[in-house]
């Protein structure tokens, strides 16, 4: 497999990849949005494993099994809350993505699906967040990984595809 980036419009809990990324909160416990959907689809065993991990600082990631999800793993990554852009938010978001890719490499993950980290209840501006996501993915991927940015809505999907110059394979339009 040759390393590349693509964008899909889909429910991340349905994707058959080696790992999916959970937009987690620092406690790693079930929340709303992507996090709540992943926990609901995975079974209560995911919550139990997350409790044993004892949390995760902003800008870092942890890995668990995926249980009832079609993926093998869930990488739980904590993005920063966006306040005003002056509280180290860009660097923390970059560290979040770097942690995801380091975790993927350490576990020999060949296919990875990532939601738009931080753009939900953490209010990171979509254009800034997708720019950081794509820059970090391009810097991190090698010939043995496929990165899928999984978008839940059309606006996010279009933001990613425009940013990537419409050179990616898009599904679900």
Residue, then its C-alpha position, 0 to 999 in steps of 0.5 A: x500500500x502506498x501512503x496517501x491521504x483521502x477524505x470521506x463523508x461518513x460515520x467514523x464508527x462504520x469505517x473498516x480501518x486498522x484504527x479510528x481516532x476518537x476526539x476524546x476529552x482528558x478523562x477519556x470517558x464517553x462524552x458527546x459528539x464523535x466521542x459519544x458515538x464511538x463509545x456507544x458503538x464500541x460497547x461498555x468494554x471501551x469505557x472500562x478500558x479507558x477508565x483503566x488508562x487514567x486520562x490523557x493530557x491535551x495534545x497527547x494520545x492513548x490507544x485501546x481496543x475497538x471492541x464492537x467497532x469494525x476497526x482494530x484500535x481506537x486512538x484517543x487524542x485530546x485536542x485543545x479547547x479553542x479560546x482566542x488563539x493566544x493560549x498555545x492552541x495551534x501548538x497543542x493541536x499540532x502535538x495532538x496530531x503528532x501523537x496520533x501518528x506516533x501511536x499509529x507508527x508504534x502499533x504498525x497501523x496501516x490505515x487510520x481514520x481521523x475526525x476533524x479534531x477540536x472543531x466540535x464542542x472545543x470550537x477550533x475554527x474549521x479552516x485553521x484546524x483542517x490546515x494543521x491536520x493536513x500539514x501534520x498528516x503530510x509530514x507524518x505519513x510514509x509509504x505504509x499508511x493511509x490516512x482518511x479524514x472522516x467528515x460528519x458534515x458537508x461543510x467539513x468535507x468541502x473544507x478538507x477537499x478544497x484545502x487538498x486541491x481536490x486531489x483526493x478521492x472523495x466518497x459519499x457526496 
